[in-house]
Amino acid sequence: MKVKVISRSTDEFTRERSQDLQRVFRNFDPSLRTQEKAVEYVRALNAAKLDKIFARPFIGAMDGHRDSIKCMAKNPNYLKAIFSGSDDGDIRLWDLASRRTVCRFPGQQGAVQGLTVSTDGSVLVSCGSDCTVRLWNVPDANLADLDSLSDNSAKPLAVYVWKNAFRAVDHQWDGELFATAGAQVDIWNHNRSQPVNTFDWGTDTTISVRFNPGEPNVLATSANDRSITLYDLRMSSPARKVIMRTKTNSIAWNPMEPMNFTAANEDCNCYSYDARKLDEAKCVHKDHVSAVMDIDFSPTGREFVTGSYDRTVRIFQYIGGHSQEVYHTKRMQRVFCVKYSCDGSYVISGSDDTNLRLWKAKASEQLGVVLPREKKKQEYLEAVKNRYKHLPEVKRIVRHRHLPKPIYKAANLRRTMIEAERRKEQRRKAHSAPGSIVTESIRKRRIIKEVE
């Protein structure tokens, strides 16, 4: 008679320290574990439900401005610092950890339309409707020490007066140049009181400007004449221009793929383009029900955040047609500016109700210290959710978002209008001669022409 003995080496299951986790040996043979898939499906379902239960994206509001907030800028030197400018000329430096103002920059006479910080974080540039560009020295002291000072207002390093009002400003990556947008696009140097270069293509006002993070000499602008224009500082004239059916309010370059940029448009959509091929959008990002006012990419380049006139903030995948998160509060009004924090963990929005609001980039993310065991569990549940996300019940729970009633009704109305337009197009095509009507894809339909 044979006797089978189960033998294990003591070294395999003995803990080295008392704090170590006990090793558990499991046989993953599917013939022995017939219910494994069913168990994992239930875990995915529960994980999706728990994500919804613990989704508390709103962290807090930062109050202090007296007028609507029109622009914001991140400080590359400080992870927890953000600058904001409002319509009453007030510029503030905020500490996101304590949600308090730590420094003020007085002097702008009209609305502050643009803010930007140099790449080394030492100079803040502001511009506005009073036809001035102001350079400020960014305090390099610790924010906590700065907050304890009695007089925490700064003096401008330089004030440059120009002929027209400004609508936007952006700083070159790793350089001393910055660009302003207004009646034309002006290129400035920190040490010059007049622009070193001026670009003009068309007669309408330029409303946004962004330097390319990968190629410092390339910048993109949008104007009131519905155009998106690419400029190269090494050339004497603009490079390329695409004219759309509606105006583009803001532009953001993808920091990880610097050849791609996304435009926030008046027609409630965002359009992602490849700068080398402007005759067709790479992706159309839908879901807003009013004009998209501002856009900003995450440092990873995988997501971007948008703020809209419909009083919501949405987060999109960079290749996703629909938003994965929508943030709103009862008191938040029209959102004019949005920014990701430098580490991509938080989103900051500035709105018409004079408040900045701080949100989590992942709605159900746990704040504070996460133990290694908790982190492993979260990663496992995320993997299980991704494995079963195609199944109807999990898909329904993951996709569900609560919307305020006015936005829900506006979205239904917009859907009805789009469907009616599609049916009308189908009928026109059915009752016309074959080949006389060509249906364009939505990625090309909103573009009128490309000019070289």
C-alpha positions in Angstrom: 0.0 0.0 0.0 1.4 3.4 -1.1 1.0 6.4 1.2 1.3 9.8 -0.5 2.8 12.4 1.8 2.5 16.2 1.3 5.9 17.6 2.1 6.9 21.3 2.1 10.2 23.0 2.7 10.1 25.0 5.8 11.9 27.9 4.0 9.0 28.3 1.6 6.3 29.3 4.1 8.3 30.6 7.1 8.1 34.3 7.5 11.4 36.1 7.8 10.0 38.8 10.1 6.9 38.9 12.2 5.5 41.8 10.1 5.6 39.8 6.9 2.5 38.5 5.3 1.8 34.8 5.6 2.3 33.0 2.3 -0.7 31.2 1.0 -0.3 28.4 -1.6 -3.2 28.1 -4.1 -3.7 25.8 -7.0 -5.0 27.8 -9.9 -6.0 24.8 -12.1 -9.4 25.7 -13.7 -10.6 22.1 -13.4 -10.2 22.4 -9.6 -11.7 25.9 -9.3 -14.8 25.7 -11.5 -16.4 28.8 -9.9 -13.4 31.1 -10.3 -14.9 33.2 -13.2 -18.2 33.6 -11.4 -16.4 34.7 -8.2 -14.3 37.2 -10.2 -17.4 38.6 -12.0 -19.1 39.3 -8.6 -15.9 41.0 -7.4 -15.8 43.2 -10.5 -19.5 44.1 -10.0 -18.9 44.9 -6.3 -15.8 46.9 -7.1 -17.7 49.0 -9.7 -20.5 49.6 -7.2 -18.1 50.6 -4.4 -16.4 53.0 -6.8 -19.7 54.8 -7.2 -20.4 54.8 -3.5 -17.0 56.3 -2.6 -16.9 58.7 -5.6 -16.4 62.1 -3.7 -14.4 64.2 -6.2 -15.0 67.6 -4.6 -12.3 68.5 -2.1 -13.0 72.2 -1.3 -13.5 75.8 -2.6 -11.0 78.6 -2.4 -12.8 81.9 -1.9 -11.2 85.4 -2.1 -11.7 86.9 -5.5 -14.4 89.5 -6.0 -15.1 88.9 -9.6 -15.2 86.0 -12.1 -11.9 84.1 -12.5 -10.7 84.2 -16.1 -7.3 82.5 -16.1 -4.9 80.3 -14.1 -1.3 79.3 -14.2 0.7 76.5 -12.6 4.0 77.0 -10.9 6.5 74.3 -12.0 8.6 74.8 -8.9 5.9 74.2 -6.4 3.6 71.2 -6.6 0.9 72.8 -4.4 0.9 76.4 -5.8 -1.5 77.9 -8.4 -1.9 81.4 -9.7 -5.3 82.9 -10.6 -6.5 86.1 -12.2 -9.9 87.7 -12.1 -12.0 90.3 -13.9 -11.3 93.0 -11.2 -7.5 92.9 -11.9 -6.7 90.8 -8.8 -3.9 88.2 -9.1 -3.4 85.7 -6.3 -1.0 82.8 -5.5 -2.8 80.0 -3.7 -1.5 77.2 -1.5 -3.6 74.1 -2.5 -2.8 72.2 0.7 -4.3 74.9 3.0 -6.6 76.4 0.3 -5.5 79.9 1.3 -4.1 83.0 -0.5 -0.4 83.3 0.3 0.6 86.2 -2.0 -1.2 88.9 -4.0 0.0 90.8 -7.1 -1.8 94.1 -7.3 -1.5 96.6 -10.1 -3.5 95.4 -13.1 -6.2 98.0 -13.9 -8.6 96.0 -15.9 -9.6 92.3 -16.3 -6.7 89.9 -16.1 -7.0 87.9 -19.3 -3.8 85.8 -19.2 -1.2 84.3 -16.8 1.8 82.2 -17.4 5.0 81.2 -15.4 8.4 80.7 -16.8 9.7 77.1 -17.0 12.1 77.7 -14.1 9.3 79.1 -12.0 11.0 82.4 -11.2 8.9 84.9 -13.3 5.1 85.3 -13.5 3.8 87.1 -16.6 0.3 88.7 -16.6 -1.6 90.6 -19.3 -5.1 92.1 -19.5 -7.5 94.5 -21.0 -5.5 97.6 -19.7 -3.0 97.1 -22.6 -0.1 96.2 -20.3 2.2 93.2 -19.8 3.5 92.9 -16.2 6.4 90.7 -15.1 6.4 89.6 -11.4 9.1 87.9 -9.3 7.6 84.7 -8.0 8.4 84.3 -4.3 10.9 81.5 -3.8 10.3 81.2 -0.1 8.4 78.3 1.4 4.6 78.9 1.0 4.1 78.3 4.7 6.6 81.0 5.6 5.2 83.3 3.0 1.7 82.9 4.5 2.9 84.1 7.9 4.1 87.4 6.5 1.9 90.5 7.3 2.4 92.2 3.9 2.2 89.5 1.3 1.7 91.6 -1.8 4.4 91.7 -4.5 5.7 94.5 -6.7 6.1 94.1 -10.5 9.6 93.7 -12.0 8.6 95.5 -15.2 5.5 97.0 -16.8 5.3 97.1 -20.6 2.6 99.2 -22.2 1.4 98.3 -25.7 -1.1 99.6 -28.3 -3.9 97.0 -27.8 -5.6 94.9 -25.2 -4.4 91.4 -24.6 -6.5 88.2 -24.5 -3.9 85.5 -23.6 -0.3 84.8 -22.8 2.0 81.8 -22.8 5.6 81.2 -22.0 8.1 79.3 -24.1 9.4 76.0 -22.7 13.0 76.3 -21.6 13.4 79.8 -23.0 13.2 83.5 -22.3 10.4 84.3 -24.8 6.7 84.6 -24.2 3.8 85.2 -26.6 0.8 87.4 -26.2 -2.5 87.2 -28.1 -4.6 90.2 -29.0 -5.0 92.2 -32.2 -2.0 90.1 -33.4 0.5 87.6 -31.9 3.4 89.4 -30.3 6.7 87.6 -29.2 8.3 89.3 -26.2 11.6 88.9 -24.4 11.9 89.4 -20.6 14.4 92.2 -21.0 12.8 94.1 -23.9 10.0 96.6 -23.5 8.7 96.0 -27.0 7.9 92.8 -28.9 10.9 91.2 -30.7 8.6 89.8 -33.4 4.9 90.1 -34.5 2.8 87.7 -36.5 -0.5 88.7 -38.2 -2.7 86.5 -40.4 -6.2 87.9 -40.8 -7.8 90.9 -39.2 -9.6 89.4 -36.2 -8.6 89.2 -32.6 -6.5 86.2 -31.4 -8.0 84.8 -28.2 -5.6 82.0 -27.2 -1.9 81.0 -27.6 0.0 77.9 -26.6 3.7 77.0 -27.1 4.6 73.5 -28.1 6.3 71.6 -25.2 8.4 69.4 -27.6 9.5 72.1 -30.1 9.9 75.4 -28.3 9.8 77.5 -31.5 6.3 76.3 -32.6 3.1 77.8 -31.2 -0.6 77.4 -31.9 -3.3 80.2 -31.7 -7.0 80.4 -32.2 -8.9 83.6 -33.2 -12.4 85.0 -33.5 -12.4 84.4 -37.2 -12.8 80.6 -36.3 -9.2 79.8 -37.3 -6.5 77.7 -35.7 -3.1 78.9 -36.8 0.4 77.3 -36.3 3.4 79.6 -36.1 7.1 78.9 -36.3 9.4 81.5 -34.7 12.2 80.5 -37.1 10.0 81.7 -40.1 9.0 85.2 -40.9 5.4 84.3 -41.7 2.8 81.9 -40.2 3.1 78.2 -41.2 -0.5 76.8 -41.5 -4.1 77.6 -40.7 -7.3 75.7 -40.5 -10.7 77.4 -40.5 -13.6 75.7 -38.7 -17.3 76.4 -38.7 -17.3 77.7 -35.1 -14.8 79.5 -32.9 -12.1 77.7 -30.9 -11.8 79.1 -27.3 -8.7 77.4 -26.1 -5.9 75.0 -27.2 -3.8 72.5 -25.3 -0.8 70.5 -26.6 -0.4 66.9 -25.5 2.9 66.9 -23.3 3.7 63.2 -24.2 2.9 63.5 -27.9 3.8 67.1 -28.8 2.7 66.7 -32.4 -0.9 66.5 -31.2 -3.1 69.2 -29.8 -6.8 69.4 -28.7 -9.0 72.4 -29.4 -12.0 73.4 -27.2 -14.7 74.6 -29.5 -17.9 76.7 -29.3 -20.0 73.8 -30.7 -19.8 71.9 -27.4 -17.1 69.5 -28.7 -13.3 69.2 -28.4 -11.3 68.2 -31.5 -7.9 66.5 -31.4 -5.6 67.2 -34.3 -2.3 66.1 -35.6 -0.3 69.3 -36.4 1.1 67.6 -39.5 -2.4 66.8 -40.9 -4.9 69.5 -40.2 -7.5 68.6 -42.8 -9.1 66.0 -40.5 -9.5 65.7 -36.7 -8.0 62.6 -35.1 -10.9 62.4 -32.5 -14.0 64.3 -31.6 -14.7 64.5 -27.9 -18.4 65.0 -27.1 -20.7 65.3 -24.1 -20.8 69.0 -23.2 -24.1 70.8 -23.9 -22.6 74.3 -24.2 -19.5 76.0 -25.4 -16.2 74.6 -24.1 -14.2 77.5 -22.6 -10.9 76.0 -21.5 -8.8 72.8 -21.7 -5.7 71.4 -20.1 -3.8 68.1 -20.4 -2.7 65.9 -17.6 1.1 65.6 -17.2 0.9 62.0 -18.4 -0.9 63.0 -21.6 -3.4 60.2 -21.2 -6.3 62.5 -20.1 -7.4 66.1 -20.4 -9.9 68.3 -18.4 -12.4 70.7 -19.9 -14.5 73.5 -18.4 -17.7 74.6 -20.1 -20.3 77.3 -20.1 -22.8 74.6 -19.0 -21.4 74.7 -15.5 -19.6 71.4 -15.5 -16.0 70.1 -15.5 -15.4 66.9 -17.5 -12.4 64.6 -17.8 -11.7 62.8 -21.1 -9.4 60.1 -22.3 -7.1 61.5 -24.9 -8.5 59.1 -27.5 -12.0 58.8 -25.9 -15.1 60.2 -27.6 -17.0 60.6 -24.4 -16.1 61.9 -20.9 -15.1 59.4 -18.2 -15.9 61.9 -15.3 -18.3 64.8 -14.9 -18.0 67.2 -11.9 -20.5 69.8 -10.8 -21.9 71.5 -7.7 -25.1 73.4 -7.1 -23.2 76.7 -6.6 -20.7 76.4 -9.4 -21.5 78.7 -12.3 -20.0 79.0 -15.8 -16.4 77.5 -15.8 -13.9 79.8 -17.6 -10.6 78.1 -16.7 -9.3 74.6 -15.7 -5.9 73.2 -14.8 -4.4 69.8 -13.8 -2.1 69.9 -10.8 1.6 69.3 -11.7 1.4 65.7 -10.4 -1.9 64.9 -12.2 -3.7 64.0 -8.9 -6.0 67.0 -8.8 -8.0 69.3 -11.0 -8.5 73.0 -10.3 -11.4 74.9 -11.9 -12.2 78.7 -11.8 -15.7 79.9 -12.5 -18.0 82.9 -12.7 -19.0 82.7 -9.0 -15.5 84.0 -7.9 -14.4 80.6 -6.5 -11.6 78.2 -7.4 -12.5 74.6 -6.7 -10.3 71.7 -6.0 -11.3 68.2 -7.3 -9.7 64.8 -7.3 -8.6 63.6 -10.8 -10.0 60.2 -10.0 -13.3 60.5 -8.2 -13.1 57.5 -6.0 -9.4 57.7 -5.2 -8.5 57.3 -1.5 -6.7 60.3 -0.1 -3.9 60.0 2.4 -1.4 57.2 3.1 -2.3 53.9 1.4 -0.7 50.8 2.8 1.0 48.4 0.5 -1.7 45.8 1.1 -4.4 48.3 0.3 -2.6 49.3 -2.9 -2.4 45.6 -4.0 -6.1 45.2 -3.4 -7.0 48.3 -5.3 -4.8 47.2 -8.3 -6.4 43.7 -8.2 -10.0 45.2 -8.2 -9.0 47.6 -11.0 -7.7 44.6 -13.1 -10.8 42.6 -12.4 -13.0 45.5 -13.5 -11.0 45.9 -16.7 -11.4 42.2 -17.4 -15.2 42.2 -17.1 -16.0 45.8 -18.2 -17.5 44.6 -21.5 -20.3 42.7 -19.7 -23.6 44.6 -19.6 -24.1 45.0 -15.9 -20.6 46.1 -15.1 -20.6 48.4 -18.1 -23.9 50.0 -17.1 -22.6 50.8 -13.5 -19.2 52.1 -14.7 -20.7 54.4 -17.3 -23.4 55.8 -15.2 -23.0 59.5 -14.1 -25.4 61.7 -12.2 -26.2 64.9 -14.1 -28.1 68.0 -12.9 -31.6 68.1 -14.4 -31.0 71.2 -16.8 -27.9 69.5 -18.3 -29.7 66.1 -18.6 -32.6 67.8 -20.4 -30.2 69.8 -22.6 -28.3 66.6 -23.5 -31.5 64.9 -24.5 -32.5 67.8 -26.7 -29.1 68.0 -28.3 -29.3 64.2 -29.0 -32.7 64.6 -30.6 -31.5 67.5 -32.8 -28.4 65.5 -34.0 -30.6 62.5 -34.7 -33.1 64.6 -36.7 -30.2 66.1 -38.7 -28.8 62.6 -39.5 -32.3 61.4 -40.7 -32.7 64.5 -42.8 -29.3 63.8 -44.4 -30.2 60.2 -45.1 -33.5 61.1 -46.8 -31.8 63.8 -48.9 -29.2 61.2 -50.0 -31.9 58.6 -50.7 -33.9 60.9 -53.0 -30.9 62.3 -54.9 -29.0 61.0 -57.8 -26.4 58.3 -56.8 -23.1 59.9 -55.9 -24.4 63.5 -56.0 -24.3 63.8 -52.2 -21.2 62.7 -50.3 -21.6 62.2 -46.6 -18.6 63.6 -44.7 -17.5 62.1 -41.4 -17.9 64.2 -38.2 -14.1 64.6 -38.1 -14.1 66.5 -41.4 -17.5 68.1 -41.3 -16.7 70.9 -39.0 -13.6 72.0 -41.0 -14.2 74.5 -43.8 -10.7 74.6 -45.3 -7.0 74.4 -44.6 -4.7 77.3 -45.7 -0.9 76.8 -46.2 
